[in-house]
Each structure stands twice: as C-alpha cells, then as structure tokens.
Amino acid sequence: MTDALITLKNLSVDYGSQRALQNVSGVFHEGSLTAVAGPNGSGKSTLLKVLAGVIRPTSGHIVFAHGGKPRMAYLPQVSRMQREFPISVEEVVLTGFYPEIGEQKGVGKKRRILARRALRDVGLDGYEKRPIGELSGGEFQRALFARVIAQDAPIILLDEPFTAIDAETTTRLIRLLLKWHREGRTVICVLHDLLMIKKYFPESMVLQGKCLGSGHTHKMFEQKLLSFDLDMAELQSSREASSREHRHDA
C-alpha cells in the first residue's frame, strides 16, 4: 500500500442551515485511482470542492503529505459551467494556468504550445479558435480535459466527467484517466455509474452525507455499499432502521 497523500479528518460542510457533509474521515493514497460514489445530494461534489480549495470546511481539516497543499487540477461538473461566455477553445485550456501565473500576465509561447498539444491529445486539433458556444457537449468536455492535461498536476479531481457525452468520447477520456494512473498521479473522480466504477476504479469512497465506507472497490461491492441491486439511499435507510431496531431489542 502506498503512503497516504490526502487525509480527511472529521470534515463537515454546511450550506447555511443545510449540512452537506458530516464528520467525513478517510484517506486517498498517493498514485491511487478512486471513485467517489453515493446517491444524489450525498456530498460528492462538495467533497471535491473542499479538496480543490473552492470552499472551506465548516469544521475538520485536510492533511497533505510532504507538507503544504500540492498542485491540483480540478474539473467541475459541466452542467454548472456557462458556455455563453465569448471565449475560444484554446483560451479555455489556457485558463488552467491562471492559478500559476495570474490573469494579468501573458501565458507565453511555451504554454500555448502545451495547450495545443493537450487539445490534440483529446482529439480537438484544429479547434483552437472555435468559440466554446459552438461545441457539442462531448467536445466541450474534451476541452475541459485538455485544460486538466495542460496543468500537468500530480492530483486530479474530476466531478461527473462522463455525464451526457457519447460512448466514443467516454472511451477516449477513460483511456486518459488510466494513463494518468499509470503515470503515478492521484485521480479522484465523482461518478454515479457503478459498472464503470467496478471496471476501472480500484478504490472507492461511498458517501451519503457521511462516509459509509472506503477502500478496495471489490470490497465495497461485497459489503453492498456499492450495489447494482439496491439504490444506495434505500440501502442506507434500511441499515439505519435495522440499527435502531437492534439497539431497541438490546
């Protein structure tokens, strides 16, 4: 087992009076490929936002190995992104450099070369000057993946990256995830597709406001924390009812 790269210690996140995450603890190991699963509203996207530094936890904290927060590339849900903004495909990729250089500095020739190389890697060679509003959903998703590639970060956070895209694009992007994994990068991916999780992701974390379990994906299926037969929300409700009955009987 590789060393712990990211350790979550009793993370809780509130949105006003609504608690999204409750005392979540767990570990992401260096070089791991982990799916974060759970029913809608279980806090999956919130967890990624906390990891990326987009929001701060209400309580608890994150410990990073090697001291200090490492570089991360974060791909948010496409459905949350505005595509009407008048920006080109190449400019979308170049925004990935803003945390490093700031918005006021020029990106320079070297970074433009990296951006174009990344677009070629995702099959968007020749799309550099095209407005993002003209892209299909799959093309736009590939452009966002190109931004992640260009950032060349050791930790990659992906929020529902395969939603509403065609099978060909999904296959292309899965290959990219597996390549990152082979390179020793740490990839954390929010997913709802259990078949995809079982096939490609060695590690899983299951959330439902709190952490129901984490570890090897096959063990999550063995324990029915991930199940093709039962909806996870119904499963947890049943478990909580059973636990209450057990305490009452005792």
N, C-alpha and C positions, 0 to 999 in steps of 0.2 A: 504494500500500500504506500502510495506517495504521501508526502507531507501535506498537512492542511495549509492551504493557501488563503482561504477566507473562512473565518469562524464567526458565526452569528451567536450572539449571547442575549437571549431574552428580548428580542426585538418586538416592540409594539408600535403600531402606527394608527393614529386617529385622523379621520377627516371630519372636523367639527365634533359632533356627538357620536359619530359612527366609528366604531373600531374595525379597521381593515385587517390588522394582524395582531395576534395576541401571544406574547412571550414565545416567539419563534427562535429556537436554537438549532444549530446544525453546522455542518462543515462541508466546504467544497474543496476537494483535493487538487493539488497542482497537476495540470495536464488532463483533468477529468472532462468527460462529456456528459452533462447532466440535464435531464428533463425536469422541469418544474410543472407538476400536474395538479389538477383539482377542478371542482365544478366552477361555474361562473360565479364571480363575486367572492372567490376564496382567498384573494390577496396575492395572486401570482404576479400580476403586473406591478402591484405596489412593492413587492419584494425586489423586483428588478430595478425599479426607480430608486429605492434606497441604496442598492448596491452601486448604481451608477452615480449617486450623489444628486439626483434630481430633486428628491425630497429627503428630509431628515426624519429619523425615527422619533416617536414621542418619548420612548424610553428604550433602554437597552443600547447595545452598541455592536460594532463590527470590528474584528481584529484581523489585520492583514499581516501575513508572514513577511519577513525580511524588512519590517519597519516601513511605515508610510504607505499611502494608497498607491497601488500600481496603475499604470495606464490601462484604460478600458475603452472598448468600442461598444457603443450601445445602439441597437436598432429597436426603436419603439414600434408599437402597433401602427401599421399603415393606415388603418381606419381613423386614427386620431390625427393624421397629418393633412395639412391643407395643400392641395395641388393646384390651386388657382394662382399662387404666387408666381410672378413673371421671372422665372429662373430657369436656366438651362440645365441639362443633364450633367454636364461637366461641373457646373457650379454647385450642384447638389453634392457631388463627390468631394469637391474642394472644401465644403463646409466642415468636413471631418477633421480638417487641420486647424480650425479656429481655436479649439482649446489650447493648442500648442503655440500658435503664432498670434492669436488675437485677430479681431475682424478688421483692424485698421492697417495691418501690414499686408504687403503683397505676398501672394503664395509662391511666386517664383517659378522658374522654368522646371526645376527638378520635381517639384510637387505636381505640376501639371502633367509631367511625363508619368509620374506614379498614378495619377488619376486616370489617365487614358489607358494605361496598362491594366488597371483594375476594371475599367469598362470592357476592355477586350476579354478579360478573364470570365466575365459574366455574359458574354455574347452581345454586348452593346457597342461594338466597334462601329464608328460612323454616326453614333447618336449624340456626340458631344454637344453640339449646338442646338439640339432639338429642345423646345420648351417642355417642361415636365407635364404640362396640361395635355399634351398630345400623346402621352404614353398610355399603353394599356396597363391594367393592374399588375400583370406579370412583369412587364418592362420596368415599371416604377419600382417594384420590389427588387429587381435585379440592380437597378441604380443604387438603391439603399445598401444592398450587399456590397456593391463596388466601393461605396464610402467606407464600409467596415474594412474591406481589404486594404484600402489605401492607408488607413490609420495604423495598420501593422501592430496591433496591440496584443499583449500576452493574454488578456482576459477579454472575452467576447460575450456580450449579453444580447439575447435575441428574444423579442416578445411576439409570439404568434407569427413567425416569419413565413409560414406557408399558407396562411388564410387567403382564400379567394384567388388562388393562382392555379394555372393549369398543370397537368401532370408532368409535362416536359420541363417546365421551369422548376417545379418542385424537385425533380430528379437532379437537375443541374446544381441547385442550391444545396441539396443533401450532400452531393459529392464535395462541395466546398467545405461544409461542416466537417466531414470526415477527413479532409485534407488538413484542416486546422488541428484536428485532434491528433493526427499522425505527427504534426509538427511540434506537439507538446504544449499547445495553447490550452487554456482552460475555457471551455464553452458551456454557458448556462442558457438554456432555451426553454421558454414557456411554451407548452404545447397542450392541445386537447385531444390529439389523435393518438389513441392508445396503441394502435397497430404500429404506427411509426415509432412510438416510444420503445415498444418491445423489440423492434427490428434493429434500431440504430443507436439507442442510448443506453450505455452500460449502467449508468447511475440515474436515480430518480429521487426527487423530493416531492411528497404529496402534501398539499396544503388544503385546509378548509378553515380559514381564519387563524388557526394554529397549525403547527406541523404535526400531521398524523403519522409520518414515518419518512425515513430516508435511508438510502443505501443502494445495494445492487438491485437493478430493475427486476431481475427474475424473482428476487425475494419479495419485492413489493407486490408482484402478481401472486406469488404463493400465499402471501398473507391477505390477499383480496383487497389490499389498499388500492391497487390498480386492478380493475376487473372489466372484462367485456360483457359480463352477465348482469352486473348491477350498476346503476348510476351511483357515483361516489357520494353524492349528497344524501341519497336514500340510505346508502350503506352506513354512513356515519350516524345518521339519525337513529337507525336501528341499533347500532352499537351503544349509543348513549342511553337509549331506552333500556337495553339489556343490562348495562352497568347500573342504572338506577334500581332495576328490579333486584339485581344481585345484592346491592347494599341494603335494600329493604328486607330481603329474605334473611340476610345475615343478622 
